[in-house]
Amino acid sequence: MRFVVPKTESQQACSMLFRTRDLFVRQRTQLINALRAYLAEHGVIAPQGIASLALLAEIVEDHDAGLDLIVVETARLYLEQIGVLSSRIASLEKALRSEAKRSQGTARLMSMPGMGPITAMAVEAFAPTMVTFRRGRDFAAWLGLVPKQHSSGGKQVLGRTSKMGQRDISLLLIIGAMTVIRWACRKAPPEHSWLARMLARKPRMLVAIALANKMARSVWAMMTKNEDYKDSALAAA
């Protein structure tokens, strides 16, 4: 039987920071989507995401856009609340980065490509001690990054990854993996590397999930062996 070590006070504090940040991010996304829908009713169309916020603000303040005053004033309320949330999110992320610099474990994790301070702190906050898992695959499975296996006629077929698992860490690992893939595509990965072979056969998102799986296994190895990142295959990617 394996025993789960209770979270330390520091881990609990980091968990609270993450949950608060996640709440504010979701609230900001809701406000941005509501503003886009509201302005779309008045002929103002903008792409999804926070990147379009500056464009929306510019249109709202453009007198030549022909928007009614009440539309402009209401849109300003949205923009004001979005700005407040963005400021609070930035403050929380600054606190998380500060904590990451103080921890030897998170500094070790950040030696891996695609692993930034936010992701490293998510591991610190939400993952149990790595001795809870017998091997890296078990940790990746706990995150929901191991594809389901199906056997047919003696042949093993890999299916989709599970939607269960610790979603905070797994989502951040996938985002980090996408960053590594974008960087690799600009640099052109070695022709016979694992990443090059995967990108030649699979869609980018599937490759990102597979790479996040490898990253999770590396996290387990680094934390259980107290070693910095050594996987030359991923580093070359």
N, C-alpha and C positions, 0 to 999 in steps of 0.2 A: 504494500500500500504506500502511495506517495502522499505526502502532506504538503498543502499549499501554505507558504509562508505569508503571514498577514502583511498587508501593505504598511509601509512606514508613513510617518506623518508627512514627509516630503512628497512621497508618491500620492498621497491623498490630496495634498495641496495642488500638485500638478494636474491631477485628475479634475479638480474643481476648475482650474484655469482652462483646461481643454473643453470641458462641458460648457462653460460660460462663453468661450470663444465660438464654439459650434452653434450655440443658441443665437448669438449676435449675427453670425454669418447667415444663418437661415432666415432670421428676421430681415436682414438687409436684402437678401435675395427676394423675399416676398414683396418688400417695398419696391424694389427695382422692377419686378414683373408687374406689379399693380400700376406703377407709373407708366410703364410702356403700354399697358392695355388702355389706361385712361387717355393717354395722348393719342393712341392709335384711333380712338373714336373721333378724334378731331383732325385726323389726317396726317399725324406725325408718326412715321414708322422708323424704328431703330432696331438694330440687331440685339439678340439676347446677351446677357452678361454685363458685368460691371464695366467692361471696356467701353460700352456705348453710353455710359453715364455722362461723360463730358460733352458728347454730342447732344444729348437730350437737354442738358443745362444750357448749352449754347442756343438751341432752338427756342427754349422757353423764354430766354432773355432777348431774343431777336424780335424787334418791333415789326419787322417786315414779314414775320411768319404768319401774321393775321390771327393770332389766338386771342380769344376773349380774355378780359382782365381776370374774371373769376377762374378761368382755366389756368392762367399764369400763376395766380396766387395759390391755388391748390397745389399745382406742381411744385412751387417753391417749398411748401410744407413737406412734401415728400422728399425733396432734395435736402432739406435741412435735417430731417430725421436720418436719412441715409448717411449724411456727413457725420452726424453724431455717432452712429454705429461704426462707421469706418474708423473714426478716431479711437473708439474703445477697442475695436479689434486690433488695431495697430499697437495699442498699449499692452494688450494681453500677449500679443506675439513677441513684443520686446521683452516682456517678463519671462516668457518661455525660453527665448534665446539666451537671456541672462542666466537662467537656471541651467541651461545646457552647458554653458562654459564652466560652471562650477562643479559639474559631475564628471568624474573620471570615466564612468560607464558610457555616458552619452558622447563624450569626446572620442572614445574608442569607436563607437558606432558611426560617428561622422567621418571616419577614415574610409568608409565605403562609398563608392560613387552612387549618387542618387539619394543618399541619406543626409538630409539637412537637419538643422536643430529641431524643427517642429516635429519631424518624424521620429527622431531620436528620443525626444521628450515624451512622445506618445507611447513608445515602447516602455520607457521608464514609468509612465503613469498607469498604463492599463494592463501590461503583461505581468503575469506572476513571475517569480524567480525562475530562471531557465532550467534549474535542476528538476523542476516539475515535469519536464519533457525528457523522454529517453533519448531522443534524436531530433535533428533539425526538421525532419519530415513531420514529426508530431506537432512541432510548433507551427509549421506552415499549415497543417491541417486545422489546428485550433483557430488560425486566422481565416480559414475558409479559402485558402489559396491552392489546395491540392485537388485536382480534378477527380471526379467520381470514376471508379473503374467498373467496367462491365465485361464479363467473359462470354464468349460465344464460339463454340466449336474449338475450345482450347486456346483461342486467341483473345488476348486482353485488349480492350478498347477503352481509351480515355474519353470521358464525357465532360460536361461542364463543371466548373468549380461550384462549390456550395455557396448559397447566399447566406448561410449561417456564419458564425465565427465573429471575431472581434473586428467590427467594421471600421473603427477609427484607424487602427494601425494598417489594416489591409488596404484601405483606400489610399492612405498616404504613401504606402509602398508602391502601389500601382502608379500614382502620380510621379513618384521619384523614378520609377522604371521608365515612364514615358519621357522624362527629361533625359535619361541616359540614352534612350533610343533616338531622340531628336538630335542629340549631340553626336551620336555615332553616325547617323545618316549624313550629317554635314561633313564629318571627318572621313567617311567611308571606312567601315570596320574591315579588319583583315578578311580576305576572301573566304578562308576556310574556318573562320571562328564560329562558335555556337550562335552568336547573334546574327551574323551574316546569313548562315544557313536558315535560321528561323524566319528572318525577314524575307527571304526569297520564297518561302513556302506558305507563310501564314499572314493574316491581317495584323496590323500593328497592335491592336488592342489585345489580341490573343498572345502576341509576343510579350507585351507589357505584363500580362498576368503571369506568364511563365517566368519572366525575369523577376517579378516580385516574389514568386515562389523561391527562386534561387537566393534572392536577397534575404528572405525570412530564414532560410537555412543557414546562411552566413551569419545572421544576427545570433542565432543559437550557438554556433561554433565560436564566435568571437567572445560571447558573454560567458560561456562555460569554460573556455580555455584562457580567458583574460588576455586575448591577443588582438592586435590591430588587424585590419583587413588585409588578406593575402591572396585572394582569388585573382590570379593574373588574367583569367579569361574574361571576367566582368570588367576588370580595370582596363583591359585593352579595348573593351566595347565602348 
